[in-house]
Amino acid sequence: MSDTREVDVTVVLVHGAFADGASWAGVTQLLQEAGVPVLVPAIALRGIAVDSAYLRSVVEQLDGPVLLVGHSYGGAIISNAGTGLDAVKGLVFVSGFAPDEGQVLGEIEGTSRDSALGPALVQKNFPGPDGQPAVELFVAENEFPRVFAGDLPPEVGAVLAASQRPVAASAFEEKNGAPAWKQVPSWAVVATGDKAAGSDVLLAMAKAAGAELTTMEGSHLIMVSQPRAVADVILRASEAVGR
């Protein structure tokens, strides 16, 4: 990978559930060093429809072509948000869900034999849009390092567990809309040791989406543990859609 280059594609890095934009810090630095315009928006994690609408508004206010990159739940958001937007030239799923129209993330997750996420989830309440209590999900702090960050030092996993951002439970109950991967090319990075989303379901979705697939040994947080390898895939994608 060259150190500097001219590009006209903005890479938008979308974080997943139980995380924030800091999870992209290593990849962001490498892309910036390569001369790539990067944006890392904060996603509310309140539901497929509302989060996708927000990301769509972000993209609509950017100049020029865009490559959307989503981690985990963020994969569903980029695919929903990117549909029908001329500026979106490609998608990259990094340990990311790539649901088809009508699919529900909770149901997809339930089919995984690799995922250990379900038993590790903790429910808490937050004020919903109507002012009534709604349910949001956390990962139990003692389970977070094993489920999410198995290839990171335990102390790093502990910090990430303490700083995790919850996701509304309803996000895993909503039906997904028409996917952008049916309209634009896509790439996928799947970690073979993913115990959160589950390597098996991620591989199946990547293949169904026709994504150019890269597998790596690592955990769900592959972009944290191996930022260079993930950045290389994103750079290849940005070069391909920027031609």
N, C-alpha and C positions, 0 to 999 in steps of 0.2 A: 504494500500500500504506500503510495507516495505521500509525502508530508504536506504538500500544498497543491491545490488545483482550483480551476475555475468551474463553478457550477451555477446553474440558475434554478435549481430545484430546492425548495425549502423543506427540510425534514422536520416533521412534527412528531415528537415522541410523547406517547400517551401512556401514563402509568396505569396500573391495575388496582384491584381492591387490596385493602390492608397495606397500602403504600402511598407514596407521593412522588413528586417529580425528582426528588433526590435519588431515587432508585436508578435514574438515568444519568447520574453525575459523571461516571467514568466514560460512558459512551458519548455523552455530550461533549466532554473535553476533547476526545479523539476526533470527533466530527468537526469541531471548531478548528482544531489544529490542521485538519485537512482542507479548510476553507469552505466548509459547508454551512449554509445558513440553517440554524436550528432554533426551534421553539418547543418549550416544554410546558404546556398549559396545565393548570390544576383542575382536576376533575372532581366534582362534588361527591361521586359515588352514591347517588341517591336513586338511580334507576336507569334502565336502558334508554327509555325515551328522552328523559330530561338530560341525561349526560350526553347522549348523541346530539340532541338539539344544540347544546352548548358548544360542543366541538365543531359542529357544522357552522355555527356563527363565527367561531374563531377562524376557520378556513376561509369563509366568505370574505373576511376582512384582510386577507393576505394578498400580496401581489405575486403573480406568477404561478408556475406549477408547484404542486405539493406532493410529497411522499408521506403517507401516514404510516406510523409505526406504533403498534400496540402490544403491550405486555399483559398477559393473562386476561382479566375482564376487559382491559383496554382493547384487546383484539376485537371483541364484539362491538365496542364503541366505534372504532375506526371503520368497521365494515358497515355499520348502520349509518354513520354520519356521512360517509363518503359517497353513498349512492346518489347518482344523478348530478354530482358536482364536477363540472368540466375541469376544474383546477386539479382535482385528485387524479394523479397519473399512475399510482401504484400503491400497494399495501405490503407491509412487512409485519408478520405475526411472530413475536418473540415469546415463546411459551404462551402463546395467545390463542384464545378461543376464536374460531371462525365459523359461527353458526349459520345455518341456512335459514331461509324465511320460515317463520312459524316455530322454530325450535326454541326451547327454554333451557337456559344454562343449568339450572338446578337438575333438570331431567338428564341432560348430557353428562353432568358430573356424576350422577348416580349410577351411570353405566360403567364407570372406570374401575378397573381392578388394580390400577397403580396408585390411585389417589388415596391419601390418608386424611384428607381435609375434613370430611364430614364429622367424625368423632371429635375433632380438635376445635370445632367452632363453639363459641360462647355467645349467647343472646343477651342483649341489653336493650333498653328503650331510649328513644329520642322523640322530641315533639315532631309529629308529622305535619304535612302541609295544612291540614285542617285543624291543627292544634291538639289533636288526640295522640296518645302514645302510639308509636310505631316501633317496629323491631329492627335493630341493626346488629350486624355480626362482627365479632372479633375472633382472632385465633388465640387460643389459650397461650399465655406467654411461655409456659414451660414446654409447649409443643411446637411453637413457631420455628425455632432453629432446626428441628428435625424435619418438619413438614415442608418448610419453605427454603431453608438455607443450609442444606446438608453438606455443601461443599465450601462453606465459609467457616471461619473460626467461630467457635461457640460464643465468644464475647461479642462478635459482630452481630450474630443472630439475636443475641439478647438485646442489643441496642435497637435493632430493627423491630423486635417484638414490642418493646416499650414505646416506640414512636409510631406504631402502625395506625392507619386511619380506617375506621370501620366502614362497611358498606351496608346499605339498606337491604334487608332480607328480600324485599320485593323485587330487587334487581335480578334475583335468580328465579323469579316466578313470571317475569314478563316474556311475552313472545317477541322474538327478534323480527325485524323487517327484512325487506329485500336486500341481499348482501352486495356490497360494492365489488366483491371479488368475482362476481359474474360479469363485471363490466371492464375491469382493469387487471393487469397482471399482478401476481402476488408472490411473495417469498415467505418462507416459514423457517424459524429456528426452533427445534424441539430438543429439549434436554432429556437424555435417556433415564435420568434419575429423578424426574419430576414427580414428587409425591403430593403436590398441591392440586394443580389442574389434572394431573395424570398423563403420563407420556402416551398411553394408549389412545386416549380420546383426542389428544392434540395431533398425533400422527394421522388418525383417521380423518379429522377435519381438514388438515393441511392437504391430504391427498384428494379429498372431495372437492376442495377449492382449486385444485390444479396448481398449487403453489410449488415454486422451486424450493425443494426441501434441503435443509442442512441440519444434520443431527450432531449433537455434542454431548460428551459426558459431563454431567453436572446437575444442579438442582433447578428448582423453579426460578430462582433468582440468577439465571445464567448470565444476564447482562451486568450483574454486579460482580460475579466471580470471574467472568471472562469477557470483559468489555471490549478488548481488541478483536476477538473473534466475532462478536456480535456486530461491532462497528464495521468490520470488513463486509459482512453480508449487506448491511444497510448501504454502504458505499457502492457495492455492485448494483444494488437495486436503483439507487439514485442515478448512477451512470447509465443504466439501461433505459430508464424512463426519460432521462434528460436528452437523449439523442434526437 
